[in-house]
Amino acid sequence: MTRETVVYVHGLWSSRADSLLLRRRLEHEFQFDVRVFHYPTVSSSMIEVTGRLNQFIEALRPQSLHLVGHSLGGLVIYRFLERFPDQPPGRVVFLGTPAVECQAAVGVSRMRWGASILGKCVAEELLVERERRWTSPRALGIIAGTRSFGMGQLFARLQGESDGTIAVSETRLPGATDHITVRASHMGMLLSPRVAREIGTFLRGGHFALSRPGSARVSSARSS
């Protein structure tokens, strides 16, 4: 039987290695065929990145296509599906992806060296207020972290619960199918068995396990 394809898109300053545990769990526990799309997070524009992602997926020729994006990777997927909507069937999960102006990124950009290290994609997508809405027919699940451990707190006063880099309020995107929180930091989500299970569950059925009737409250969910 052909395994369903999952394309993972990493975030700013990240590499293939960051998602190794997450990918292995999705492959072993859910039998997905997980591929990593790697791109220059600082030097490339969003137009360039989404074009490369389209070429990457065309080369795979998947019968079904799920997309998982961490942080900036979620916005790459958002723009990719706007530009190239005609894709094989599948679902989407965002992990700690800011849907509005990102306060941590704005804080970094105010530093003398900030703009150069954040790069073109962040400048285009996260340094100005935007009104985004999920209009793709694909189901979108969003996972936000509530363990405040991350560099973002050094550059901005994050409002409410956060994963240390992105506030939970920044991850909410109108039109999304499901939204949960887990007790994990921004990068810790990639190491969390709970997050991996929730991703796999959503990609299989269109809803997170923590959202089902009788499940634990999502705000108190732990990452283990």
N, CA and C atoms as a LAMMPS dump frame, in Angstrom:
ITEM: TIMESTEP
0
ITEM: NUMBER OF ATOMS
672
ITEM: BOX BOUNDS ff ff ff
-5.0000000000000000e+02 5.0000000000000000e+02
-5.0000000000000000e+02 5.0000000000000000e+02
-5.0000000000000000e+02 5.0000000000000000e+02
ITEM: ATOMS id mol type element x y z
1 1 1 N 0.839 -1.191 0
2 1 2 C 0 0 0
3 1 3 C 0.882 1.251 0
4 2 1 N 0.553 2.244 -0.845
5 2 2 C 1.32 3.476 -0.918
6 2 3 C 1.09 4.309 0.33
7 3 1 N 2.171 4.744 0.943
8 3 2 C 2.055 5.564 2.145
9 3 3 C 1.722 7.007 1.774
10 4 1 N 0.935 7.648 2.655
11 4 2 C 0.589 9.05 2.438
12 4 3 C 1.829 9.914 2.653
13 5 1 N 1.988 10.926 1.804
14 5 2 C 3.156 11.802 1.86
15 5 3 C 2.909 12.993 2.774
16 6 1 N 3.875 13.276 3.634
17 6 2 C 3.876 14.476 4.464
18 6 3 C 5.112 15.285 4.106
19 7 1 N 4.924 16.543 3.758
20 7 2 C 6.056 17.438 3.523
21 7 3 C 6.169 18.37 4.723
22 8 1 N 7.325 18.315 5.377
23 8 2 C 7.595 19.153 6.543
24 8 3 C 8.393 20.378 6.1
25 9 1 N 7.944 21.564 6.527
26 9 2 C 8.608 22.821 6.187
27 9 3 C 9.091 23.471 7.485
28 10 1 N 10.389 23.634 7.615
29 10 2 C 10.97 24.148 8.866
30 10 3 C 10.842 25.664 8.973
31 11 1 N 11.235 26.173 10.134
32 11 2 C 11.143 27.599 10.392
33 11 3 C 12.462 28.325 10.242
34 12 1 N 12.489 29.561 10.717
35 12 2 C 13.653 30.44 10.603
36 12 3 C 14.866 29.844 11.308
37 13 1 N 16.031 29.919 10.642
38 13 2 C 17.316 29.472 11.18
39 13 3 C 17.329 27.983 11.528
40 14 1 N 16.462 27.212 10.931
41 14 2 C 16.369 25.791 11.264
42 14 3 C 16.97 24.929 10.158
43 15 1 N 17.09 23.644 10.463
44 15 2 C 17.66 22.695 9.514
45 15 3 C 16.864 21.396 9.553
46 16 1 N 17.256 20.435 8.735
47 16 2 C 16.599 19.128 8.719
48 16 3 C 16.71 18.422 10.068
49 17 1 N 17.834 18.628 10.746
50 17 2 C 18.085 17.904 11.993
51 17 3 C 17.087 18.252 13.089
52 18 1 N 16.589 19.482 13.094
53 18 2 C 15.688 19.919 14.164
54 18 3 C 14.43 19.065 14.262
55 19 1 N 13.974 18.552 13.129
56 19 2 C 12.703 17.824 13.095
57 19 3 C 12.877 16.316 13.06
58 20 1 N 14.082 15.827 13.309
59 20 2 C 14.35 14.392 13.15
60 20 3 C 13.429 13.524 13.999
61 21 1 N 13.301 13.827 15.292
62 21 2 C 12.445 13.02 16.171
63 21 3 C 10.989 13.081 15.736
64 22 1 N 10.526 14.258 15.406
65 22 2 C 9.147 14.415 14.96
66 22 3 C 8.889 13.577 13.716
67 23 1 N 9.792 13.635 12.764
68 23 2 C 9.593 12.889 11.517
69 23 3 C 9.614 11.383 11.762
70 24 1 N 10.514 10.949 12.608
71 24 2 C 10.576 9.512 12.91
72 24 3 C 9.29 9.028 13.567
73 25 1 N 8.738 9.824 14.462
74 25 2 C 7.486 9.421 15.123
75 25 3 C 6.339 9.36 14.132
76 26 1 N 6.258 10.319 13.222
77 26 2 C 5.195 10.287 12.223
78 26 3 C 5.348 9.101 11.28
79 27 1 N 6.573 8.728 10.99
80 27 2 C 6.821 7.585 10.115
81 27 3 C 6.533 6.266 10.81
82 28 1 N 6.978 6.121 12.058
83 28 2 C 6.848 4.844 12.754
84 28 3 C 5.462 4.622 13.346
85 29 1 N 4.853 5.689 13.901
86 29 2 C 3.558 5.53 14.56
87 29 3 C 2.384 5.638 13.602
88 30 1 N 2.561 6.387 12.515
89 30 2 C 1.437 6.609 11.594
90 30 3 C 1.725 6.149 10.17
91 31 1 N 2.928 5.638 9.936
92 31 2 C 3.321 5.116 8.62
93 31 3 C 3.219 6.148 7.493
94 32 1 N 3.52 7.407 7.81
95 32 2 C 3.596 8.425 6.777
96 32 3 C 4.963 8.369 6.092
97 33 1 N 4.99 8.805 4.859
98 33 2 C 6.245 9.015 4.137
99 33 3 C 6.584 10.497 4.28
100 34 1 N 7.508 10.832 5.2
101 34 2 C 7.778 12.227 5.546
102 34 3 C 9.012 12.726 4.795
103 35 1 N 8.832 13.83 4.09
104 35 2 C 9.924 14.474 3.368
105 35 3 C 10.137 15.876 3.932
106 36 1 N 11.377 16.334 3.911
107 36 2 C 11.708 17.668 4.422
108 36 3 C 11.991 18.608 3.261
109 37 1 N 11.303 19.737 3.252
110 37 2 C 11.625 20.793 2.3
111 37 3 C 12.547 21.78 2.999
112 38 1 N 13.774 21.9 2.49
113 38 2 C 14.76 22.805 3.08
114 38 3 C 14.933 24.018 2.174
115 39 1 N 15.021 25.187 2.773
116 39 2 C 15.129 26.423 2
117 39 3 C 15.953 27.447 2.777
118 40 1 N 16.582 28.403 2.09
119 40 2 C 17.325 29.465 2.771
120 40 3 C 16.34 30.412 3.466
121 41 1 N 16.326 30.414 4.774
122 41 2 C 15.301 31.159 5.497
123 41 3 C 15.572 32.658 5.548
124 42 1 N 16.806 33.079 5.286
125 42 2 C 17.162 34.5 5.386
126 42 3 C 17.315 35.153 4.018
127 43 1 N 17.96 34.476 3.088
128 43 2 C 18.327 35.127 1.824
129 43 3 C 17.24 35.096 0.759
130 44 1 N 16.237 34.22 0.901
131 44 2 C 15.221 34.074 -0.151
132 44 3 C 13.937 34.818 0.187
133 45 1 N 13.276 35.312 -0.845
134 45 2 C 11.965 35.934 -0.681
135 45 3 C 10.896 34.858 -0.634
136 46 1 N 9.689 35.23 -0.236
137 46 2 C 8.599 34.262 -0.168
138 46 3 C 8.233 33.746 -1.562
139 47 1 N 8.299 34.593 -2.558
140 47 2 C 8.023 34.152 -3.935
141 47 3 C 9.019 33.072 -4.347
142 48 1 N 10.279 33.282 -4.036
143 48 2 C 11.303 32.298 -4.381
144 48 3 C 11.091 30.984 -3.627
145 49 1 N 10.786 31.083 -2.338
146 49 2 C 10.627 29.883 -1.52
147 49 3 C 9.415 29.071 -1.964
148 50 1 N 8.29 29.731 -2.182
149 50 2 C 7.092 28.988 -2.591
150 50 3 C 7.269 28.367 -3.973
151 51 1 N 8 29.037 -4.852
152 51 2 C 8.29 28.449 -6.153
153 51 3 C 9.13 27.191 -6.032
154 52 1 N 10.132 27.232 -5.14
155 52 2 C 10.972 26.05 -4.913
156 52 3 C 10.17 24.926 -4.274
157 53 1 N 9.257 25.272 -3.363
158 53 2 C 8.422 24.245 -2.744
159 53 3 C 7.537 23.57 -3.784
160 54 1 N 7.004 24.338 -4.706
161 54 2 C 6.179 23.749 -5.76
162 54 3 C 6.995 22.772 -6.613
163 55 1 N 8.212 23.138 -6.955
164 55 2 C 9.076 22.242 -7.721
165 55 3 C 9.405 20.978 -6.926
166 56 1 N 9.64 21.147 -5.636
167 56 2 C 9.951 20.015 -4.755
168 56 3 C 8.791 19.015 -4.743
169 57 1 N 7.569 19.531 -4.595
170 57 2 C 6.394 18.654 -4.529
171 57 3 C 6.103 18.023 -5.889
172 58 1 N 6.261 18.772 -6.953
173 58 2 C 6.053 18.212 -8.29
174 58 3 C 6.983 17.028 -8.542
175 59 1 N 8.227 17.126 -8.043
176 59 2 C 9.188 16.036 -8.224
177 59 3 C 8.787 14.787 -7.442
178 60 1 N 8.096 14.967 -6.319
179 60 2 C 7.646 13.827 -5.513
180 60 3 C 6.49 13.085 -6.176
181 61 1 N 5.652 13.819 -6.883
182 61 2 C 4.455 13.267 -7.542
183 61 3 C 3.598 12.457 -6.557
184 62 1 N 3.215 13.06 -5.418
185 62 2 C 2.448 12.315 -4.414
186 62 3 C 0.993 12.126 -4.826
187 63 1 N 0.409 11.013 -4.404
188 63 2 C -1.017 10.794 -4.636
189 63 3 C -1.848 11.567 -3.627
190 64 1 N -1.32 11.694 -2.398
191 64 2 C -1.931 12.545 -1.378
192 64 3 C -0.809 13.402 -0.804
193 65 1 N -1.176 14.561 -0.243
194 65 2 C -0.16 15.488 0.238
195 65 3 C -0.629 16.181 1.506
196 66 1 N 0.039 15.867 2.619
197 66 2 C -0.154 16.6 3.861
198 66 3 C 1.023 17.55 4.043
199 67 1 N 0.77 18.678 4.667
200 67 2 C 1.799 19.693 4.878
201 67 3 C 1.871 20.052 6.352
202 68 1 N 3.08 20.061 6.902
203 68 2 C 3.303 20.43 8.306
204 68 3 C 4.355 21.52 8.34
205 69 1 N 4.028 22.655 8.95
206 69 2 C 4.963 23.763 9.013
207 69 3 C 5.217 24.215 10.427
208 70 1 N 6.491 24.391 10.775
209 70 2 C 6.862 24.914 12.087
210 70 3 C 7.219 26.386 11.951
211 71 1 N 6.58 27.229 12.753
212 71 2 C 6.886 28.648 12.816
213 71 3 C 6.767 29.291 11.435
214 72 1 N 7.836 29.895 10.92
215 72 2 C 7.803 30.514 9.6
216 72 3 C 7.39 29.518 8.519
217 73 1 N 7.68 28.238 8.725
218 73 2 C 7.295 27.22 7.749
219 73 3 C 5.801 27.172 7.503
220 74 1 N 5.007 27.49 8.523
221 74 2 C 3.565 27.543 8.333
222 74 3 C 3.154 28.637 7.365
223 75 1 N 3.829 29.78 7.449
224 75 2 C 3.518 30.878 6.529
225 75 3 C 3.972 30.557 5.11
226 76 1 N 5.053 29.794 4.978
227 76 2 C 5.462 29.332 3.65
228 76 3 C 4.35 28.477 3.047
229 77 1 N 3.783 27.583 3.844
230 77 2 C 2.684 26.731 3.366
231 77 3 C 1.463 27.58 3.022
232 78 1 N 1.146 28.543 3.881
233 78 2 C 0.002 29.443 3.657
234 78 3 C 0.137 30.127 2.3
235 79 1 N 1.302 30.705 2.03
236 79 2 C 1.521 31.409 0.762
237 79 3 C 1.61 30.427 -0.414
238 80 1 N 2.187 29.273 -0.175
239 80 2 C 2.281 28.259 -1.232
240 80 3 C 0.894 27.854 -1.723
241 81 1 N -0.023 27.58 -0.809
242 81 2 C -1.358 27.146 -1.202
243 81 3 C -2.169 28.283 -1.819
244 82 1 N -1.864 29.525 -1.441
245 82 2 C -2.484 30.662 -2.133
246 82 3 C -2.032 30.707 -3.594
247 83 1 N -0.757 30.469 -3.812
248 83 2 C -0.166 30.599 -5.142
249 83 3 C -0.354 29.355 -5.995
250 84 1 N -0.303 28.186 -5.357
251 84 2 C -0.413 26.912 -6.075
252 84 3 C -1.49 26.046 -5.407
253 85 1 N -2.756 26.421 -5.542
254 85 2 C -3.814 25.712 -4.814
255 85 3 C -4.134 24.315 -5.338
256 86 1 N -3.78 24.04 -6.572
257 86 2 C -4.156 22.759 -7.197
258 86 3 C -3.14 21.686 -6.809
259 87 1 N -3.369 21.066 -5.648
260 87 2 C -2.464 20.06 -5.096
261 87 3 C -3.237 18.775 -4.783
262 88 1 N -2.537 17.647 -4.657
263 88 2 C -3.212 16.406 -4.253
264 88 3 C -3.923 16.597 -2.9
265 89 1 N -4.936 15.794 -2.615
266 89 2 C -5.706 15.965 -1.38
267 89 3 C -4.867 15.716 -0.131
268 90 1 N -5.223 16.404 0.95
269 90 2 C -4.519 16.229 2.21
270 90 3 C -4.882 17.328 3.201
271 91 1 N -4.199 17.314 4.329
272 91 2 C -4.477 18.269 5.409
273 91 3 C -3.202 19.025 5.791
274 92 1 N -3.37 20.035 6.658
275 92 2 C -2.266 20.913 7.021
276 92 3 C -2.232 21.093 8.535
277 93 1 N -1.019 21.114 9.11
278 93 2 C -0.842 21.439 10.527
279 93 3 C 0.233 22.513 10.651
280 94 1 N -0.064 23.544 11.447
281 94 2 C 0.901 24.579 11.797
282 94 3 C 1.349 24.375 13.241
283 95 1 N 2.637 24.537 13.486
284 95 2 C 3.202 24.454 14.837
285 95 3 C 3.815 25.79 15.206
286 96 1 N 3.217 26.502 16.139
287 96 2 C 3.776 27.769 16.584
288 96 3 C 3.959 28.771 15.462
289 97 1 N 3.021 28.813 14.541
290 97 2 C 3.104 29.74 13.405
291 97 3 C 2.348 31.025 13.709
292 98 1 N 3.017 32.167 13.655
293 98 2 C 2.313 33.431 13.889
294 98 3 C 1.473 33.805 12.687
295 99 1 N 0.22 34.122 12.915
296 99 2 C -0.686 34.489 11.827
297 99 3 C -0.824 35.999 11.689
298 100 1 N -0.283 36.741 12.65
299 100 2 C -0.362 38.196 12.644
300 100 3 C 1.052 38.747 12.818
301 101 1 N 1.157 40.061 12.927
302 101 2 C 2.448 40.682 13.194
303 101 3 C 3.084 40.034 14.419
304 102 1 N 4.328 39.596 14.281
305 102 2 C 5.006 38.856 15.348
306 102 3 C 5.811 39.804 16.222
307 103 1 N 5.432 39.896 17.499
308 103 2 C 6.07 40.865 18.381
309 103 3 C 7.555 40.568 18.604
310 104 1 N 7.924 39.305 18.688
311 104 2 C 9.339 38.956 18.871
312 104 3 C 10.15 39.377 17.652
313 105 1 N 9.624 39.13 16.451
314 105 2 C 10.327 39.523 15.233
315 105 3 C 10.436 41.04 15.131
316 106 1 N 9.378 41.744 15.498
317 106 2 C 9.414 43.207 15.475
318 106 3 C 10.488 43.715 16.434
319 107 1 N 10.585 43.075 17.619
320 107 2 C 11.602 43.467 18.583
321 107 3 C 13.008 43.276 18.051
322 108 1 N 13.247 42.146 17.392
323 108 2 C 14.57 41.898 16.812
324 108 3 C 14.865 42.909 15.708
325 109 1 N 13.87 43.219 14.897
326 109 2 C 14.083 44.117 13.755
327 109 3 C 14.497 45.514 14.189
328 110 1 N 14.189 45.886 15.411
329 110 2 C 14.548 47.218 15.904
330 110 3 C 16.022 47.326 16.276
331 111 1 N 16.678 46.175 16.416
332 111 2 C 18.112 46.188 16.673
333 111 3 C 18.864 46.605 15.405
334 112 1 N 20.052 47.146 15.55
335 112 2 C 20.812 47.622 14.402
336 112 3 C 21.083 46.494 13.402
337 113 1 N 21.294 45.285 13.916
338 113 2 C 21.611 44.139 13.071
339 113 3 C 20.399 43.253 12.801
340 114 1 N 19.24 43.645 13.311
341 114 2 C 18.079 42.764 13.289
342 114 3 C 17.57 42.398 11.914
343 115 1 N 17.4 43.388 11.051
344 115 2 C 16.812 43.121 9.739
345 115 3 C 17.644 42.134 8.933
346 116 1 N 18.955 42.226 9.061
347 116 2 C 19.822 41.371 8.247
348 116 3 C 19.752 39.915 8.669
349 117 1 N 19.532 39.645 9.952
350 117 2 C 19.485 38.24 10.381
351 117 3 C 18.088 37.64 10.267
352 118 1 N 17.058 38.475 10.224
353 118 2 C 15.697 37.956 10.068
354 118 3 C 15.416 37.557 8.63
355 119 1 N 15.919 38.333 7.693
356 119 2 C 15.79 37.967 6.296
357 119 3 C 14.524 38.451 5.607
358 120 1 N 14.427 38.088 4.323
359 120 2 C 13.374 38.615 3.461
360 120 3 C 11.981 38.096 3.806
361 121 1 N 11.857 36.797 4.052
362 121 2 C 10.524 36.227 4.315
363 121 3 C 9.892 36.834 5.563
364 122 1 N 10.687 36.956 6.63
365 122 2 C 10.161 37.536 7.865
366 122 3 C 9.787 38.992 7.643
367 123 1 N 10.628 39.736 6.922
368 123 2 C 10.329 41.137 6.642
369 123 3 C 9.014 41.286 5.887
370 124 1 N 8.772 40.376 4.941
371 124 2 C 7.557 40.442 4.137
372 124 3 C 6.309 40.049 4.918
373 125 1 N 6.465 39.095 5.828
374 125 2 C 5.284 38.461 6.423
375 125 3 C 4.995 38.844 7.873
376 126 1 N 6.007 39.187 8.66
377 126 2 C 5.815 39.263 10.109
378 126 3 C 6.148 40.601 10.754
379 127 1 N 6.589 41.562 9.979
380 127 2 C 6.962 42.852 10.577
381 127 3 C 5.905 43.925 10.378
382 128 1 N 4.828 43.575 9.709
383 128 2 C 3.716 44.507 9.519
384 128 3 C 2.417 43.791 9.872
385 129 1 N 1.445 44.562 10.311
386 129 2 C 0.151 43.987 10.672
387 129 3 C -0.552 43.49 9.413
388 130 1 N -1.005 42.244 9.461
389 130 2 C -1.719 41.648 8.336
390 130 3 C -3.011 41.006 8.829
391 131 1 N -3.991 40.977 7.946
392 131 2 C -5.24 40.274 8.239
393 131 3 C -5.269 39.012 7.381
394 132 1 N -4.946 37.893 8.013
395 132 2 C -4.944 36.621 7.29
396 132 3 C -6.19 35.815 7.651
397 133 1 N -6.622 35.022 6.702
398 133 2 C -7.731 34.096 6.937
399 133 3 C -7.466 32.838 6.125
400 134 1 N -7.745 31.677 6.72
401 134 2 C -7.553 30.408 6.032
402 134 3 C -8.737 30.184 5.114
403 135 1 N -8.503 30.224 3.813
404 135 2 C -9.575 30.05 2.837
405 135 3 C -9.401 28.789 2.002
406 136 1 N -8.323 28.064 2.206
407 136 2 C -8.106 26.817 1.481
408 136 3 C -9.156 25.788 1.888
409 137 1 N -9.611 24.945 0.971
410 137 2 C -10.556 23.881 1.341
411 137 3 C -9.931 22.803 2.217
412 138 1 N -8.62 22.797 2.346
413 138 2 C -7.939 21.817 3.192
414 138 3 C -8.19 22.12 4.669
415 139 1 N -8.363 21.066 5.453
416 139 2 C -8.483 21.235 6.898
417 139 3 C -7.145 21.707 7.463
418 140 1 N -7.2 22.697 8.35
419 140 2 C -5.998 23.236 8.999
420 140 3 C -6.102 23.067 10.504
421 141 1 N -5.113 22.42 11.092
422 141 2 C -5.009 22.317 12.542
423 141 3 C -3.813 23.117 13.028
424 142 1 N -3.992 23.82 14.145
425 142 2 C -2.935 24.673 14.686
426 142 3 C -2.599 24.23 16.101
427 143 1 N -1.311 24.043 16.365
428 143 2 C -0.834 23.702 17.704
429 143 3 C 0.027 24.854 18.211
430 144 1 N -0.304 25.371 19.384
431 144 2 C 0.459 26.445 20.006
432 144 3 C 1.052 25.952 21.314
433 145 1 N 2.243 26.418 21.641
434 145 2 C 2.905 26.019 22.877
435 145 3 C 2.664 27.008 24.006
436 146 1 N 2.693 26.503 25.244
437 146 2 C 2.461 27.359 26.416
438 146 3 C 3.606 27.307 27.42
439 147 1 N 4.731 26.709 27.032
440 147 2 C 5.898 26.701 27.915
441 147 3 C 6.802 27.863 27.51
442 148 1 N 6.839 28.888 28.328
443 148 2 C 7.524 30.133 27.975
444 148 3 C 9.028 30.01 28.144
445 149 1 N 9.646 29.351 27.184
446 149 2 C 11.085 29.171 27.212
447 149 3 C 11.614 29.405 25.813
448 150 1 N 12.213 30.584 25.593
449 150 2 C 12.692 30.9 24.256
450 150 3 C 13.261 32.294 24.187
451 151 1 N 13.982 32.558 23.108
452 151 2 C 14.681 33.827 22.939
453 151 3 C 13.739 34.996 22.684
454 152 1 N 12.526 34.699 22.251
455 152 2 C 11.605 35.781 21.923
456 152 3 C 11.336 36.716 23.076
457 153 1 N 11.385 36.194 24.295
458 153 2 C 11.103 37.006 25.47
459 153 3 C 12.166 38.081 25.712
460 154 1 N 13.331 37.908 25.092
461 154 2 C 14.392 38.903 25.244
462 154 3 C 14.14 40.147 24.411
463 155 1 N 13.259 40.024 23.419
464 155 2 C 13.07 41.113 22.473
465 155 3 C 11.674 41.716 22.504
466 156 1 N 10.741 41.072 23.198
467 156 2 C 9.373 41.592 23.244
468 156 3 C 8.677 41.089 24.491
469 157 1 N 7.733 41.859 24.97
470 157 2 C 6.89 41.429 26.08
471 157 3 C 5.691 40.704 25.48
472 158 1 N 5.76 39.38 25.479
473 158 2 C 4.709 38.578 24.86
474 158 3 C 3.459 38.604 25.732
475 159 1 N 2.335 38.867 25.103
476 159 2 C 1.074 39.001 25.83
477 159 3 C 0.413 37.641 26.043
478 160 1 N 0.046 37.35 27.304
479 160 2 C -0.639 36.101 27.605
480 160 3 C 0.291 34.906 27.522
481 161 1 N -0.302 33.729 27.311
482 161 2 C 0.494 32.504 27.212
483 161 3 C 1.334 32.521 25.934
484 162 1 N 2.504 31.895 26.021
485 162 2 C 3.375 31.836 24.847
486 162 3 C 4.265 30.612 24.931
487 163 1 N 4.96 30.338 23.827
488 163 2 C 5.94 29.25 23.81
489 163 3 C 7.365 29.781 24
490 164 1 N 7.462 31.03 24.44
491 164 2 C 8.748 31.673 24.639
492 164 3 C 9.198 32.468 23.433
493 165 1 N 8.561 32.246 22.294
494 165 2 C 8.88 32.971 21.073
495 165 3 C 7.63 33.563 20.435
496 166 1 N 6.56 32.774 20.397
497 166 2 C 5.295 33.179 19.781
498 166 3 C 4.177 33.101 20.821
499 167 1 N 3.404 34.172 20.94
500 167 2 C 2.255 34.161 21.846
501 167 3 C 1.142 33.292 21.267
502 168 1 N 0.409 32.618 22.154
503 168 2 C -0.715 31.786 21.69
504 168 3 C -1.688 32.621 20.87
505 169 1 N -1.942 33.854 21.3
506 169 2 C -2.875 34.722 20.575
507 169 3 C -2.405 35.003 19.15
508 170 1 N -1.088 34.976 18.918
509 170 2 C -0.551 35.23 17.581
510 170 3 C -0.753 34.054 16.632
511 171 1 N -1.041 32.877 17.173
512 171 2 C -1.196 31.685 16.333
513 171 3 C -2.619 31.486 15.832
514 172 1 N -3.559 32.248 16.331
515 172 2 C -4.961 32.024 15.952
516 172 3 C -5.232 32.594 14.563
517 173 1 N -5.786 31.738 13.705
518 173 2 C -6.034 32.106 12.321
519 173 3 C -7.495 31.834 11.979
520 174 1 N -8.28 32.872 11.696
521 174 2 C -9.681 32.646 11.32
522 174 3 C -9.787 31.686 10.141
523 175 1 N -10.756 30.78 10.241
524 175 2 C -10.963 29.797 9.187
525 175 3 C -10.306 28.461 9.447
526 176 1 N -9.434 28.395 10.467
527 176 2 C -8.785 27.127 10.804
528 176 3 C -9.811 26.131 11.325
529 177 1 N -9.549 24.86 11.125
530 177 2 C -10.466 23.799 11.546
531 177 3 C -10.379 23.534 13.041
532 178 1 N -9.172 23.546 13.599
533 178 2 C -8.961 23.154 14.989
534 178 3 C -7.739 23.88 15.533
535 179 1 N -7.758 24.166 16.838
536 179 2 C -6.64 24.853 17.495
537 179 3 C -6.506 24.294 18.901
538 180 1 N -5.3 23.85 19.257
539 180 2 C -5.049 23.36 20.608
540 180 3 C -3.758 23.97 21.146
541 181 1 N -3.585 23.879 22.461
542 181 2 C -2.33 24.261 23.095
543 181 3 C -1.744 23.052 23.801
544 182 1 N -0.423 22.995 23.822
545 182 2 C 0.282 21.945 24.554
546 182 3 C 1.372 22.595 25.386
547 183 1 N 1.753 21.923 26.459
548 183 2 C 2.79 22.437 27.344
549 183 3 C 4.158 22.148 26.73
550 184 1 N 4.57 22.994 25.795
551 184 2 C 5.848 22.834 25.111
552 184 3 C 6.342 24.198 24.67
553 185 1 N 7.664 24.333 24.55
554 185 2 C 8.256 25.571 24.057
555 185 3 C 8.249 25.578 22.531
556 186 1 N 8.711 26.664 21.972
557 186 2 C 8.672 26.82 20.517
558 186 3 C 9.444 25.706 19.814
559 187 1 N 10.684 25.476 20.223
560 187 2 C 11.462 24.398 19.626
561 187 3 C 11.136 23.051 20.265
562 188 1 N 10.664 23.079 21.513
563 188 2 C 10.313 21.842 22.208
564 188 3 C 9.173 21.085 21.562
565 189 1 N 8.327 21.779 20.796
566 189 2 C 7.244 21.091 20.102
567 189 3 C 7.772 20.02 19.155
568 190 1 N 8.958 20.253 18.608
569 190 2 C 9.541 19.295 17.663
570 190 3 C 10.054 18.041 18.358
571 191 1 N 10.215 18.096 19.684
572 191 2 C 10.717 16.961 20.454
573 191 3 C 9.611 16.227 21.202
574 192 1 N 8.422 16.786 21.204
575 192 2 C 7.333 16.296 22.037
576 192 3 C 6.588 15.107 21.44
577 193 1 N 6.516 13.976 22.154
578 193 2 C 5.696 12.847 21.684
579 193 3 C 4.221 13.222 21.55
580 194 1 N 3.722 14.035 22.469
581 194 2 C 2.33 14.471 22.409
582 194 3 C 2.047 15.241 21.127
583 195 1 N 2.927 16.169 20.784
584 195 2 C 2.729 16.956 19.571
585 195 3 C 2.741 16.049 18.345
586 196 1 N 3.671 15.105 18.295
587 196 2 C 3.721 14.176 17.161
588 196 3 C 2.417 13.394 17.033
589 197 1 N 1.884 12.92 18.172
590 197 2 C 0.626 12.162 18.129
591 197 3 C -0.526 13.045 17.661
592 198 1 N -0.556 14.288 18.118
593 198 2 C -1.636 15.187 17.712
594 198 3 C -1.548 15.499 16.222
595 199 1 N -0.338 15.695 15.714
596 199 2 C -0.178 15.936 14.28
597 199 3 C -0.686 14.733 13.488
598 200 1 N -0.224 13.55 13.854
599 200 2 C -0.641 12.346 13.147
600 200 3 C -2.141 12.135 13.191
601 201 1 N -2.741 12.375 14.356
602 201 2 C -4.185 12.219 14.51
603 201 3 C -4.94 13.19 13.615
604 202 1 N -4.466 14.438 13.569
605 202 2 C -5.149 15.429 12.729
606 202 3 C -5.005 15.083 11.244
607 203 1 N -3.817 14.715 10.835
608 203 2 C -3.616 14.39 9.419
609 203 3 C -4.451 13.189 8.996
610 204 1 N -4.676 12.259 9.903
611 204 2 C -5.507 11.09 9.607
612 204 3 C -7.002 11.426 9.586
613 205 1 N -7.462 12.219 10.57
614 205 2 C -8.902 12.376 10.734
615 205 3 C -9.468 13.772 10.685
616 206 1 N -8.623 14.808 10.644
617 206 2 C -9.129 16.163 10.529
618 206 3 C -9.425 16.868 11.829
619 207 1 N -9.136 16.214 12.975
620 207 2 C -9.296 16.855 14.285
621 207 3 C -8.225 16.328 15.224
622 208 1 N -7.834 17.159 16.183
623 208 2 C -6.871 16.728 17.189
624 208 3 C -7.541 15.834 18.227
625 209 1 N -6.779 14.919 18.793
626 209 2 C -7.309 14.047 19.848
627 209 3 C -7.746 14.868 21.053
628 210 1 N -7.009 15.928 21.369
629 210 2 C -7.338 16.75 22.532
630 210 3 C -8.613 17.563 22.356
631 211 1 N -9.133 17.622 21.156
632 211 2 C -10.366 18.37 20.903
633 211 3 C -11.604 17.491 20.947
634 212 1 N -11.413 16.188 21.025
635 212 2 C -12.554 15.288 20.998
636 212 3 C -13.306 15.311 22.324
637 213 1 N -14.615 15.072 22.302
638 213 2 C -15.389 15.018 23.544
639 213 3 C -14.805 14.006 24.517
640 214 1 N -14.679 14.416 25.777
641 214 2 C -14.151 13.522 26.793
642 214 3 C -12.654 13.594 26.964
643 215 1 N -11.965 14.326 26.087
644 215 2 C -10.513 14.455 26.219
645 215 3 C -10.182 15.492 27.275
646 216 1 N -8.888 15.524 27.696
647 216 2 C -8.459 16.509 28.677
648 216 3 C -8.571 17.904 28.081
649 217 1 N -8.702 18.9 28.942
650 217 2 C -8.749 20.285 28.48
651 217 3 C -7.465 20.613 27.74
652 218 1 N -7.599 21.241 26.584
653 218 2 C -6.417 21.486 25.765
654 218 3 C -5.436 22.419 26.452
655 219 1 N -5.928 23.331 27.286
656 219 2 C -5.03 24.298 27.916
657 219 3 C -4.139 23.643 28.954
658 220 1 N -4.508 22.452 29.433
659 220 2 C -3.722 21.799 30.455
660 220 3 C -2.934 20.611 29.905
661 221 1 N -2.992 20.405 28.595
662 221 2 C -2.315 19.253 28.003
663 221 3 C -0.803 19.368 28.159
664 222 1 N -0.154 18.247 28.484
665 222 2 C 1.297 18.226 28.616
666 222 3 C 1.933 17.677 27.36
667 223 1 N 3.206 17.926 27.215
668 223 2 C 3.886 17.534 25.984
669 223 3 C 4.369 16.095 25.989
670 224 1 N 4.202 15.384 27.059
671 224 2 C 4.681 13.999 27.11
672 224 3 C 3.557 13.026 26.773
